[in-house]
Amino acid sequence: MSTKAPPRVSLFHAFVNSNVSGGLVLILAAVLALIVANSPLSETYFHTLHHKLAGLSVLHWINDALMALFFLLVGLEIKREMLTGQLSDWPRRALPGIAAAGGVIVPAVIYVLCNQTTPQTLRGWAIPTATDIAFALGVLALLGSRVPPALKVFLTALAIIDDLVAVIVIAIFYTSGLSLLWLAAAVAGLCLLWLFNRLKVKTLWLYLAVGVIIWFFVLKSGIHATLAGVAVALLIPLHTHHKEGGDDHHSPLIRLEHALHKPVAFLIVPIFGFANAGVSLAGFTPAALLAPIPLGIALGLFLGKQLGVFSASWLAIKLRLARLPDNTSWFQLYGVSVVTGIGFTMSLFIGLLAFPTHPEAQDSVKIGVLAGSLLSGLIGYALLSASATQPVPPSSSEASDD
């Protein structure tokens, strides 16, 4: 009796469906941007980014329009996790929530301390507070079974909370020249989406059509246009199977999340990385890293994130507000805390908002983000790789009693 051979999976299909691949494509895009920005093509690169299309520069279209789709996906993930996923109840939210708070506060404090003598640069305090979920999970995926599943869940939940905090920070601290008329129009659009929810409308294109109009209103209002993506996402319905407690894969939210995942990971975020990571290193010296902006960002990401996340986690576990993730050692938790210092996408984005009219400051932001993220990724990977030889507590409850 012959047995059928398992179906062959193409290398391309395997790559696209790998948890590592999105981070790898983003790394390649950032490296390519640095190469092009320091090559004979640099003038063409920068000229193209500032070329006007329909009244906006190419860079503006990337950062305000394409990235709205990134924020739309972020909003969808936040809503799903809050309703039915890893953030659906307090026991699940406790450790990543408290850890995320520490991971926001300590890096911001370090940045402020590094920039206290230059008040004009203090506006960038939020740059080192964000974790890049694609890069961070990519590092864990490279380690495979050496990282327990519960630790990956912890990092995912923490990164999602980080994204939520970043959205709130952008809305509150990086909004200027607010137009109440355009803002009222955007709110009216959101009310229409709420009405669709009440009427149980499931036609996804209706939500998206109204969403595009809301994006335009938000763009005109003075609030950063990408926040329209989050607002629209929170009003796209997620239906659940109440008996099983799972998600309805035919609901508009799940369908849209699945449709956006690969385009965002393999097209939109790499385009953003390529457009924003390019910085000319002409005349650059290692001493440039000691300037207030890059030093504050690099130290905030590398030292601030690990100190904030790990110390807040340790305190929460010792006070019995949360538990150590299952089958996880303290050494592994520290390793993941270091990995949270990878802040590429959201950190660069906040940097653009913090210094919108200062190209030199933006270049300093890029240097600081690249340095801090690279250090966090390499050291975090080394620590987690070495953690396979470390003893793991038999259960999280016992660990919290130590």
KEKE-3310 file (N, C-alpha, C; in steps of 0.2 Angstrom, whole numbers, plus 5000, padded with zeros to 4 digits):
npx = (5004:5004:5010:5005:5015:5019:5013:5022:5030:5033:5048:5046:5033:5034:5043:5035:5026:5032:5036:5048:5051:5045:5052:5064:5063:5061:5073:5082:5077:5080:5094:5096:5092:5101:5113:5110:5108:5120:5127:5131:5118:5112:5107:5097:5088:5084:5079:5068:5060:5055:5048:5034:5017:5001:5000:5006:5022:5031:5036:5028:5016:5019:5021:5009:4998:5000:5005:4994:4987:4995:4993:4979:4979:4986:4976:4966:4972:4974:4960:4955:4963:4960:4947:4945:4957:4974:4973:4961:4956:4959:4970:4977:4981:4989:5003:5010:5005:5009:5023:5024:5021:5032:5042:5039:5040:5053:5063:5059:5062:5076:5079:5075:5084:5096:5094:5092:5099:5097:5084:5076:5077:5069:5057:5057:5055:5047:5052:5060:5052:5044:5041:5046:5036:5037:5051:5055:5047:5052:5066:5063:5057:5068:5075:5067:5062:5069:5064:5051:5033:5024:5032:5033:5020:5019:5028:5021:5009:5014:5020:5009:5002:5011:5010:4997:4999:5008:5000:4991:5000:5004:4992:4990:5001:5008:5000:4995:4989:4975:4960:4944:4932:4935:4939:4926:4919:4926:4923:4909:4910:4915:4904:4895:4900:4899:4885:4883:4888:4878:4867:4871:4879:4888:4895:4911:4917:4910:4913:4926:4926:4920:4930:4941:4936:4936:4949:4954:4947:4953:4967:4966:4962:4973:4976:4987:4986:4987:4981:4968:4967:4968:4956:4946:4948:4944:4930:4926:4917:4919:4914:4910:4910:4900:4898:4909:4918:4928:4934:4924:4928:4922:4919:4919:4931:4941:4942:4947:4959:4967:4968:4976:4988:4999:5002:5005:5016:5025:5026:5021:5027:5041:5043:5041:5052:5062:5061:5063:5074:5085:5100:5113:5129:5140:5154:5151:5155:5160:5159:5147:5137:5136:5129:5115:5102:5103:5110:5101:5091:5097:5102:5090:5082:5090:5095:5085:5073:5075:5078:5066:5056:5060:5061:5049:5041:5047:5044:5030:5027:5033:5025:5014:5005:5005:5010:5025:5028:5023:5034:5045:5061:5069:5080:5077:5066:5072:5080:5071:5066:5077:5076:5064:5069:5071:5066:5062:5051:5040:5047:5055:5044:5038:5049:5049:5037:5041:5051:5047:5051:5065:5078:5091:5089:5081:5089:5098:5089:5087:5100:5101:5090:5093:5106:5102:5092:5099:5109:5100:5094:5104:5111:5100:5096:5108:5107:5095:5098:5108:5100:5095:5102:5100:5092:5074:5060:5048:5035:5025:5018:5025:5037:5033:5032:5045)
npy = (4994:5010:5026:5043:5056:5070:5086:5097:5112:5128:5137:5151:5152:5147:5156:5168:5165:5164:5168:5176:5182:5195:5204:5202:5207:5220:5224:5222:5232:5244:5243:5244:5257:5264:5261:5266:5280:5284:5283:5286:5287:5295:5308:5307:5298:5306:5317:5311:5307:5319:5324:5331:5325:5327:5338:5334:5328:5313:5307:5311:5306:5292:5292:5297:5292:5278:5273:5274:5263:5254:5258:5255:5241:5239:5244:5235:5224:5227:5229:5216:5208:5214:5211:5197:5190:5189:5200:5200:5199:5204:5196:5191:5203:5209:5207:5210:5223:5230:5229:5235:5248:5252:5251:5262:5273:5273:5274:5286:5295:5293:5299:5312:5316:5315:5326:5337:5349:5355:5362:5362:5350:5342:5338:5326:5316:5304:5296:5284:5275:5265:5249:5238:5228:5218:5216:5213:5201:5193:5191:5182:5172:5167:5160:5149:5134:5137:5147:5149:5146:5154:5165:5172:5175:5184:5194:5198:5203:5214:5222:5226:5233:5243:5249:5254:5264:5272:5277:5285:5294:5300:5306:5315:5323:5326:5334:5348:5364:5363:5360:5363:5362:5352:5342:5339:5335:5323:5316:5315:5305:5294:5292:5288:5275:5269:5268:5259:5248:5246:5243:5231:5230:5221:5223:5225:5234:5246:5251:5253:5263:5274:5275:5280:5293:5298:5298:5308:5319:5319:5321:5335:5340:5343:5334:5319:5310:5296:5292:5291:5278:5269:5274:5270:5257:5252:5253:5244:5229:5215:5199:5186:5168:5164:5152:5144:5153:5158:5168:5174:5170:5175:5188:5206:5212:5201:5197:5208:5210:5199:5201:5212:5209:5203:5212:5224:5219:5215:5225:5239:5243:5239:5249:5261:5260:5260:5273:5281:5277:5280:5289:5301:5298:5305:5313:5308:5304:5293:5300:5308:5301:5304:5316:5325:5320:5308:5300:5300:5293:5281:5276:5276:5266:5255:5253:5259:5253:5239:5240:5246:5237:5225:5228:5233:5221:5212:5218:5218:5204:5200:5207:5200:5203:5199:5184:5175:5171:5155:5141:5148:5156:5168:5173:5172:5180:5192:5193:5194:5207:5215:5213:5221:5233:5235:5247:5251:5254:5262:5271:5278:5284:5292:5300:5308:5315:5322:5331:5339:5349:5349:5343:5340:5336:5325:5316:5314:5307:5295:5289:5287:5278:5267:5263:5260:5250:5240:5236:5232:5221:5212:5209:5205:5194:5186:5184:5177:5166:5160:5156:5144:5135:5138:5135:5132:5137:5126:5129:5144:5148:5144:5150:5163:5163:5162)
npz = (5000:4995:5001:5002:4998:5008:5004:4995:5001:4995:4995:4995:4999:5012:5018:5018:5027:5038:5055:5056:5045:5041:5050:5045:5031:5034:5040:5029:5021:5029:5029:5016:5013:5021:5013:5000:5004:5006:4994:4977:4972:4981:4980:4971:4979:4990:4983:4977:4987:4992:4982:4974:4975:4970:4979:4990:4997:4992:5003:5013:5008:5011:5025:5030:5023:5018:5031:5038:5036:5042:5055:5056:5056:5068:5077:5074:5079:5093:5097:5095:5104:5116:5117:5115:5116:5122:5131:5137:5150:5167:5174:5163:5157:5167:5170:5157:5156:5167:5165:5153:5156:5165:5155:5147:5155:5161:5150:5145:5155:5155:5143:5145:5155:5148:5139:5146:5147:5135:5130:5118:5112:5120:5116:5110:5119:5119:5110:5113:5119:5113:5107:5094:5086:5076:5074:5087:5089:5079:5083:5094:5087:5079:5088:5091:5099:5110:5117:5128:5125:5132:5135:5123:5121:5131:5127:5115:5120:5128:5118:5110:5120:5121:5109:5109:5119:5113:5102:5110:5115:5104:5100:5110:5113:5101:5092:5083:5079:5079:5070:5073:5066:5055:5063:5069:5058:5056:5068:5066:5055:5062:5071:5061:5058:5070:5071:5060:5066:5077:5069:5065:5053:5041:5030:5023:5015:5016:5028:5026:5015:5022:5031:5023:5020:5033:5036:5028:5033:5046:5043:5038:5050:5059:5069:5068:5053:5053:5065:5062:5057:5068:5075:5066:5065:5078:5077:5069:5067:5078:5079:5089:5093:5105:5112:5110:5113:5104:5090:5077:5061:5050:5053:5050:5056:5058:5045:5039:5046:5043:5029:5029:5035:5028:5017:5025:5033:5023:5013:5016:5029:5026:5015:5022:5031:5022:5017:5028:5035:5029:5031:5029:5031:5030:5036:5048:5065:5079:5090:5088:5092:5105:5106:5113:5108:5100:5110:5121:5115:5111:5124:5131:5124:5124:5138:5146:5142:5145:5159:5164:5160:5165:5179:5183:5180:5189:5201:5201:5201:5213:5222:5220:5211:5198:5189:5185:5168:5162:5164:5163:5166:5177:5171:5157:5156:5159:5147:5137:5141:5137:5123:5121:5119:5105:5094:5082:5070:5076:5084:5075:5068:5078:5080:5069:5070:5082:5078:5066:5056:5056:5049:5053:5066:5064:5058:5068:5076:5069:5069:5083:5086:5077:5083:5097:5094:5087:5097:5107:5100:5097:5109:5117:5110:5112:5125:5127:5119:5127:5138:5137:5144:5157:5173:5174:5183:5190:5190:5186:5197:5208:5206:5209:5222:5227)
capx = (5000:5008:5008:5006:5020:5016:5013:5028:5029:5038:5052:5043:5027:5037:5046:5030:5022:5037:5036:5054:5052:5043:5057:5070:5062:5062:5080:5085:5074:5083:5101:5097:5091:5108:5117:5108:5109:5128:5130:5130:5111:5109:5103:5090:5084:5081:5075:5062:5056:5053:5044:5027:5012:4994:5000:5010:5028:5031:5037:5022:5011:5021:5020:5002:4993:5002:5006:4987:4985:4999:4989:4973:4981:4988:4970:4962:4975:4972:4953:4954:4966:4956:4940:4945:4964:4979:4972:4954:4954:4965:4975:4981:4984:4993:5011:5012:5002:5013:5029:5024:5021:5039:5045:5038:5042:5061:5066:5057:5066:5083:5080:5075:5090:5101:5093:5089:5103:5095:5076:5073:5076:5065:5051:5058:5055:5043:5055:5063:5047:5040:5044:5044:5033:5039:5058:5055:5045:5057:5071:5061:5056:5074:5077:5063:5059:5073:5060:5044:5028:5022:5036:5031:5013:5020:5031:5016:5004:5017:5021:5002:5000:5016:5007:4992:5002:5011:4994:4988:5005:5004:4986:4990:5007:5010:4995:4996:4985:4969:4954:4938:4928:4937:4938:4919:4918:4929:4919:4903:4911:4915:4897:4892:4903:4896:4878:4884:4889:4872:4863:4874:4881:4894:4899:4917:4919:4906:4917:4933:4924:4919:4936:4945:4934:4938:4956:4955:4945:4958:4972:4964:4961:4979:4979:4991:4981:4987:4977:4962:4967:4966:4949:4942:4949:4940:4923:4925:4914:4922:4909:4913:4906:4899:4898:4916:4923:4932:4933:4921:4933:4919:4918:4923:4937:4945:4944:4952:4966:4970:4969:4981:4994:5005:5004:5008:5022:5030:5026:5020:5032:5047:5043:5042:5059:5067:5060:5064:5080:5091:5103:5119:5134:5146:5157:5149:5160:5157:5157:5141:5132:5136:5125:5109:5096:5105:5112:5095:5087:5100:5102:5083:5080:5094:5095:5079:5068:5076:5077:5059:5051:5061:5060:5042:5039:5049:5040:5023:5027:5035:5019:5008:5000:5005:5014:5030:5025:5024:5040:5050:5066:5070:5085:5073:5062:5077:5082:5065:5066:5082:5073:5059:5073:5071:5060:5063:5046:5036:5052:5056:5038:5037:5054:5047:5032:5044:5055:5045:5054:5072:5081:5097:5087:5078:5095:5100:5084:5088:5106:5100:5086:5097:5110:5099:5088:5104:5111:5095:5092:5110:5112:5094:5097:5113:5105:5090:5101:5111:5096:5093:5106:5098:5086:5068:5056:5043:5028:5025:5015:5030:5042:5031:5033:5052)
capy = (5000:5016:5032:5049:5060:5076:5091:5101:5119:5132:5141:5158:5152:5146:5163:5173:5163:5163:5174:5179:5185:5202:5207:5202:5211:5227:5225:5223:5239:5249:5243:5247:5264:5267:5261:5271:5287:5285:5281:5291:5288:5298:5314:5304:5295:5312:5321:5307:5307:5326:5326:5333:5322:5329:5343:5331:5325:5306:5305:5313:5300:5286:5293:5299:5288:5271:5271:5274:5256:5250:5259:5252:5234:5240:5245:5229:5219:5229:5227:5208:5206:5216:5207:5189:5187:5189:5206:5200:5200:5207:5191:5191:5210:5212:5207:5214:5230:5234:5229:5241:5255:5253:5251:5268:5278:5274:5277:5293:5298:5293:5303:5319:5317:5317:5332:5343:5355:5357:5361:5362:5343:5338:5336:5319:5311:5298:5292:5278:5272:5261:5242:5236:5221:5214:5215:5209:5194:5190:5189:5176:5166:5164:5156:5143:5131:5139:5152:5146:5150:5159:5171:5175:5178:5190:5200:5201:5207:5220:5226:5228:5239:5248:5252:5258:5270:5276:5280:5290:5299:5304:5310:5320:5327:5328:5337:5355:5368:5359:5363:5360:5360:5346:5337:5338:5331:5316:5313:5313:5299:5289:5291:5284:5268:5266:5267:5253:5243:5245:5240:5225:5230:5217:5224:5228:5240:5252:5253:5256:5269:5279:5276:5284:5300:5300:5299:5314:5324:5319:5325:5342:5343:5344:5327:5316:5307:5289:5290:5289:5271:5266:5275:5266:5249:5251:5253:5238:5224:5208:5194:5180:5162:5164:5145:5141:5158:5160:5173:5172:5171:5178:5194:5211:5213:5196:5197:5214:5209:5194:5204:5217:5207:5202:5218:5228:5217:5214:5231:5245:5244:5240:5255:5266:5259:5262:5280:5285:5275:5283:5295:5302:5297:5309:5317:5305:5301:5290:5306:5310:5297:5307:5322:5324:5317:5301:5297:5299:5288:5274:5274:5275:5260:5249:5253:5261:5248:5233:5242:5248:5231:5220:5230:5233:5214:5209:5221:5215:5197:5199:5209:5195:5207:5195:5178:5174:5166:5147:5138:5154:5158:5175:5175:5173:5186:5198:5193:5197:5214:5218:5213:5226:5239:5236:5252:5254:5258:5267:5276:5283:5288:5297:5305:5312:5320:5327:5336:5339:5354:5349:5338:5337:5332:5319:5312:5311:5302:5289:5286:5284:5272:5262:5261:5257:5244:5235:5234:5228:5215:5208:5207:5201:5187:5182:5182:5171:5160:5157:5155:5137:5131:5141:5132:5135:5135:5121:5132:5151:5150:5142:5155:5169:5162:5162)
capz = (5000:4994:5005:4998:5001:5010:4999:4996:5002:4991:4999:4995:5004:5019:5020:5019:5032:5044:5060:5056:5038:5041:5053:5040:5026:5037:5041:5023:5019:5032:5027:5009:5014:5023:5008:4995:5006:5006:4988:4972:4971:4987:4978:4968:4984:4994:4979:4975:4993:4993:4975:4976:4971:4972:4984:4996:4995:4992:5010:5016:5007:5014:5032:5032:5020:5019:5038:5041:5035:5048:5062:5055:5058:5075:5080:5074:5084:5100:5099:5096:5110:5122:5118:5115:5116:5127:5135:5138:5157:5171:5175:5157:5156:5173:5169:5151:5157:5172:5162:5148:5160:5166:5148:5144:5160:5162:5144:5144:5160:5153:5137:5148:5158:5143:5135:5151:5145:5128:5130:5112:5110:5125:5113:5108:5125:5118:5105:5115:5123:5109:5105:5087:5087:5071:5075:5093:5089:5074:5087:5097:5082:5077:5094:5091:5105:5116:5121:5130:5121:5137:5135:5117:5122:5136:5123:5110:5124:5130:5112:5108:5124:5119:5103:5112:5123:5107:5099:5115:5116:5097:5099:5115:5113:5094:5088:5083:5074:5078:5067:5076:5060:5052:5068:5070:5053:5057:5073:5063:5052:5067:5073:5056:5059:5076:5068:5056:5072:5080:5064:5063:5046:5040:5023:5025:5010:5018:5034:5023:5012:5027:5034:5019:5021:5040:5036:5025:5038:5051:5040:5038:5057:5063:5072:5063:5050:5054:5070:5059:5056:5074:5077:5062:5067:5084:5076:5064:5072:5079:5081:5093:5094:5112:5115:5110:5115:5099:5085:5071:5056:5045:5055:5046:5059:5057:5038:5037:5049:5039:5022:5029:5038:5024:5014:5030:5035:5017:5008:5019:5034:5023:5012:5028:5034:5017:5016:5034:5039:5025:5034:5026:5036:5028:5042:5055:5069:5084:5095:5086:5096:5112:5106:5117:5105:5099:5116:5125:5112:5112:5131:5132:5121:5127:5145:5149:5141:5149:5166:5165:5159:5170:5186:5184:5180:5195:5207:5200:5203:5220:5226:5219:5206:5192:5189:5180:5163:5163:5161:5161:5171:5178:5166:5151:5157:5158:5140:5133:5143:5133:5117:5120:5117:5098:5094:5075:5066:5080:5087:5069:5067:5083:5079:5063:5073:5087:5074:5059:5052:5058:5046:5057:5072:5062:5056:5075:5079:5065:5072:5090:5085:5074:5088:5102:5092:5086:5103:5110:5097:5097:5116:5119:5106:5115:5132:5126:5117:5133:5143:5137:5149:5164:5176:5173:5188:5188:5188:5188:5204:5213:5205:5212:5229:5229)
cpx = (5004:5005:5009:5011:5017:5017:5019:5026:5034:5042:5049:5037:5029:5039:5040:5026:5026:5036:5042:5054:5050:5049:5063:5069:5063:5069:5083:5083:5078:5091:5101:5096:5098:5113:5116:5109:5116:5131:5129:5123:5108:5105:5097:5086:5081:5077:5068:5057:5052:5049:5037:5022:5005:4995:5004:5016:5027:5032:5031:5016:5012:5019:5013:4997:4995:5002:4999:4985:4989:4995:4982:4974:4982:4981:4966:4965:4973:4965:4952:4957:4963:4950:4940:4952:4968:4978:4965:4952:4961:4971:4980:4984:4989:5000:5013:5010:5007:5020:5029:5024:5029:5043:5044:5041:5050:5064:5065:5061:5073:5084:5080:5081:5096:5100:5091:5093:5101:5087:5073:5073:5072:5059:5051:5058:5052:5046:5057:5058:5043:5044:5041:5042:5036:5046:5058:5053:5049:5063:5069:5060:5063:5077:5073:5061:5063:5069:5053:5039:5025:5025:5035:5025:5014:5023:5026:5011:5008:5018:5014:5000:5005:5013:5002:4994:5005:5006:4992:4993:5005:4998:4986:4995:5010:5005:4995:4991:4978:4963:4948:4933:4929:4937:4931:4917:4920:4925:4912:4904:4911:4908:4893:4894:4900:4888:4878:4884:4882:4867:4866:4876:4888:4898:4905:4919:4915:4910:4924:4932:4924:4926:4941:4943:4936:4945:4958:4953:4950:4965:4972:4964:4967:4981:4982:4986:4981:4983:4970:4961:4965:4959:4945:4942:4944:4933:4922:4923:4918:4916:4912:4908:4906:4900:4905:4920:4928:4930:4929:4925:4929:4917:4922:4930:4943:4947:4949:4959:4970:4972:4975:4988:5000:5007:5007:5015:5028:5030:5026:5026:5039:5048:5044:5049:5063:5067:5063:5071:5086:5094:5110:5124:5141:5148:5155:5155:5157:5155:5150:5135:5131:5132:5118:5104:5098:5107:5106:5091:5090:5100:5095:5080:5084:5094:5088:5073:5069:5075:5070:5055:5053:5060:5053:5039:5041:5045:5033:5022:5029:5029:5013:5003:5000:5010:5019:5027:5027:5030:5046:5055:5066:5075:5082:5069:5066:5079:5077:5065:5071:5079:5068:5063:5073:5064:5059:5057:5043:5041:5053:5050:5037:5043:5052:5042:5035:5048:5053:5048:5062:5075:5087:5095:5084:5084:5098:5096:5086:5095:5105:5095:5089:5102:5107:5095:5093:5107:5106:5094:5098:5111:5106:5094:5102:5111:5100:5093:5105:5107:5093:5097:5104:5092:5080:5064:5050:5037:5029:5022:5021:5036:5040:5032:5040:5054)
cpy = (5006:5022:5038:5053:5067:5081:5095:5109:5123:5136:5148:5158:5151:5152:5168:5171:5162:5169:5178:5184:5193:5206:5207:5206:5219:5228:5226:5230:5244:5249:5246:5254:5267:5267:5266:5278:5289:5283:5286:5292:5292:5304:5312:5302:5301:5316:5318:5308:5314:5328:5326:5328:5324:5334:5340:5328:5317:5304:5306:5308:5294:5287:5294:5295:5280:5269:5271:5267:5252:5252:5256:5245:5234:5240:5239:5224:5221:5227:5220:5206:5208:5213:5200:5186:5188:5195:5206:5200:5202:5202:5191:5198:5212:5213:5211:5222:5234:5234:5235:5247:5257:5254:5258:5274:5279:5276:5284:5297:5299:5298:5311:5321:5319:5323:5338:5349:5358:5357:5360:5355:5339:5335:5329:5314:5304:5293:5285:5274:5266:5254:5241:5229:5216:5212:5211:5202:5190:5187:5182:5170:5163:5159:5149:5141:5133:5144:5149:5150:5155:5166:5175:5178:5185:5196:5203:5205:5214:5225:5229:5234:5245:5252:5257:5264:5275:5280:5286:5295:5304:5309:5316:5325:5329:5330:5344:5358:5365:5363:5359:5358:5353:5340:5334:5333:5323:5312:5311:5306:5293:5287:5286:5276:5265:5264:5260:5247:5241:5242:5233:5224:5226:5218:5228:5234:5246:5255:5256:5262:5275:5280:5280:5291:5302:5302:5306:5320:5325:5323:5332:5345:5345:5338:5323:5311:5299:5287:5288:5281:5267:5267:5271:5259:5248:5251:5248:5232:5217:5204:5188:5174:5162:5157:5143:5147:5160:5166:5170:5175:5174:5186:5199:5212:5208:5196:5202:5213:5204:5197:5209:5215:5206:5208:5223:5226:5217:5220:5237:5247:5244:5247:5261:5266:5261:5270:5284:5283:5278:5289:5295:5302:5301:5314:5314:5303:5298:5295:5308:5307:5300:5314:5320:5319:5309:5297:5296:5294:5281:5272:5272:5268:5254:5248:5254:5256:5242:5234:5243:5241:5226:5222:5230:5226:5211:5211:5218:5208:5196:5202:5205:5198:5203:5189:5178:5169:5159:5145:5143:5155:5166:5178:5176:5179:5193:5198:5196:5205:5218:5219:5219:5233:5240:5241:5255:5258:5263:5272:5281:5287:5293:5303:5310:5317:5325:5332:5337:5343:5354:5343:5335:5333:5325:5314:5309:5306:5295:5285:5283:5278:5266:5259:5257:5250:5239:5232:5229:5221:5210:5205:5203:5194:5183:5179:5176:5165:5156:5154:5147:5133:5134:5137:5136:5133:5130:5124:5140:5152:5149:5148:5162:5169:5163:5169)
cpz = (5000:4999:5001:5002:5003:5005:5000:4996:4999:4996:5000:5000:5011:5022:5022:5025:5039:5049:5059:5050:5038:5044:5048:5034:5028:5038:5035:5020:5022:5030:5020:5009:5016:5017:5002:4997:5006:5000:4983:4970:4977:4985:4975:4974:4988:4990:4978:4981:4994:4987:4977:4971:4974:4979:4990:4993:4995:4999:5014:5015:5010:5022:5035:5029:5021:5026:5041:5041:5041:5054:5062:5058:5065:5079:5080:5079:5091:5101:5100:5102:5116:5123:5119:5116:5122:5132:5137:5145:5161:5172:5169:5155:5161:5171:5163:5152:5161:5169:5157:5151:5162:5160:5145:5149:5160:5156:5143:5149:5158:5147:5140:5151:5154:5139:5140:5150:5138:5127:5124:5109:5115:5122:5111:5114:5124:5113:5107:5119:5120:5107:5098:5087:5082:5072:5081:5093:5084:5078:5091:5093:5080:5082:5094:5097:5111:5120:5122:5127:5126:5137:5128:5117:5126:5131:5118:5114:5126:5124:5110:5113:5123:5113:5105:5115:5118:5104:5103:5115:5110:5097:5104:5114:5106:5090:5089:5078:5073:5075:5070:5071:5057:5057:5070:5064:5053:5063:5070:5059:5056:5070:5068:5057:5065:5075:5064:5061:5075:5075:5062:5056:5046:5034:5024:5021:5013:5024:5031:5019:5016:5030:5030:5020:5028:5040:5033:5030:5044:5049:5040:5045:5061:5067:5066:5060:5051:5060:5068:5058:5062:5076:5073:5064:5073:5083:5071:5068:5072:5082:5084:5093:5102:5115:5116:5113:5111:5095:5080:5065:5050:5047:5051:5049:5057:5049:5036:5040:5045:5032:5023:5032:5034:5020:5019:5031:5029:5012:5012:5024:5031:5019:5017:5030:5028:5016:5022:5037:5035:5029:5031:5032:5035:5034:5048:5059:5075:5090:5094:5090:5103:5112:5110:5114:5104:5105:5120:5122:5113:5119:5133:5130:5124:5134:5148:5148:5145:5157:5168:5165:5164:5177:5188:5184:5187:5201:5207:5203:5210:5224:5224:5215:5200:5194:5184:5175:5164:5160:5159:5167:5171:5172:5159:5151:5156:5150:5136:5135:5139:5126:5116:5118:5109:5096:5087:5072:5070:5082:5081:5068:5072:5082:5074:5066:5078:5083:5067:5054:5053:5055:5050:5063:5070:5060:5063:5078:5076:5068:5079:5090:5082:5079:5094:5100:5091:5092:5107:5107:5098:5105:5119:5116:5110:5122:5132:5124:5122:5138:5143:5142:5157:5167:5176:5179:5186:5187:5190:5195:5209:5212:5209:5219:5232:5233)
residu = (MET:SER:THR:LYS:ALA:PRO:PRO:ARG:VAL:SER:LEU:PHE:HIS:ALA:PHE:VAL:ASN:SER:ASN:VAL:SER:GLY:GLY:LEU:VAL:LEU:ILE:LEU:ALA:ALA:VAL:LEU:ALA:LEU:ILE:VAL:ALA:ASN:SER:PRO:LEU:SER:GLU:THR:TYR:PHE:HIS:THR:LEU:HIS:HIS:LYS:LEU:ALA:GLY:LEU:SER:VAL:LEU:HIS:TRP:ILE:ASN:ASP:ALA:LEU:MET:ALA:LEU:PHE:PHE:LEU:LEU:VAL:GLY:LEU:GLU:ILE:LYS:ARG:GLU:MET:LEU:THR:GLY:GLN:LEU:SER:ASP:TRP:PRO:ARG:ARG:ALA:LEU:PRO:GLY:ILE:ALA:ALA:ALA:GLY:GLY:VAL:ILE:VAL:PRO:ALA:VAL:ILE:TYR:VAL:LEU:CYS:ASN:GLN:THR:THR:PRO:GLN:THR:LEU:ARG:GLY:TRP:ALA:ILE:PRO:THR:ALA:THR:ASP:ILE:ALA:PHE:ALA:LEU:GLY:VAL:LEU:ALA:LEU:LEU:GLY:SER:ARG:VAL:PRO:PRO:ALA:LEU:LYS:VAL:PHE:LEU:THR:ALA:LEU:ALA:ILE:ILE:ASP:ASP:LEU:VAL:ALA:VAL:ILE:VAL:ILE:ALA:ILE:PHE:TYR:THR:SER:GLY:LEU:SER:LEU:LEU:TRP:LEU:ALA:ALA:ALA:VAL:ALA:GLY:LEU:CYS:LEU:LEU:TRP:LEU:PHE:ASN:ARG:LEU:LYS:VAL:LYS:THR:LEU:TRP:LEU:TYR:LEU:ALA:VAL:GLY:VAL:ILE:ILE:TRP:PHE:PHE:VAL:LEU:LYS:SER:GLY:ILE:HIS:ALA:THR:LEU:ALA:GLY:VAL:ALA:VAL:ALA:LEU:LEU:ILE:PRO:LEU:HIS:THR:HIS:HIS:LYS:GLU:GLY:GLY:ASP:ASP:HIS:HIS:SER:PRO:LEU:ILE:ARG:LEU:GLU:HIS:ALA:LEU:HIS:LYS:PRO:VAL:ALA:PHE:LEU:ILE:VAL:PRO:ILE:PHE:GLY:PHE:ALA:ASN:ALA:GLY:VAL:SER:LEU:ALA:GLY:PHE:THR:PRO:ALA:ALA:LEU:LEU:ALA:PRO:ILE:PRO:LEU:GLY:ILE:ALA:LEU:GLY:LEU:PHE:LEU:GLY:LYS:GLN:LEU:GLY:VAL:PHE:SER:ALA:SER:TRP:LEU:ALA:ILE:LYS:LEU:ARG:LEU:ALA:ARG:LEU:PRO:ASP:ASN:THR:SER:TRP:PHE:GLN:LEU:TYR:GLY:VAL:SER:VAL:VAL:THR:GLY:ILE:GLY:PHE:THR:MET:SER:LEU:PHE:ILE:GLY:LEU:LEU:ALA:PHE:PRO:THR:HIS:PRO:GLU:ALA:GLN:ASP:SER:VAL:LYS:ILE:GLY:VAL:LEU:ALA:GLY:SER:LEU:LEU:SER:GLY:LEU:ILE:GLY:TYR:ALA:LEU:LEU:SER:ALA:SER:ALA:THR:GLN:PRO:VAL:PRO:PRO:SER:SER:SER:GLU:ALA:SER:ASP:ASP)
# end
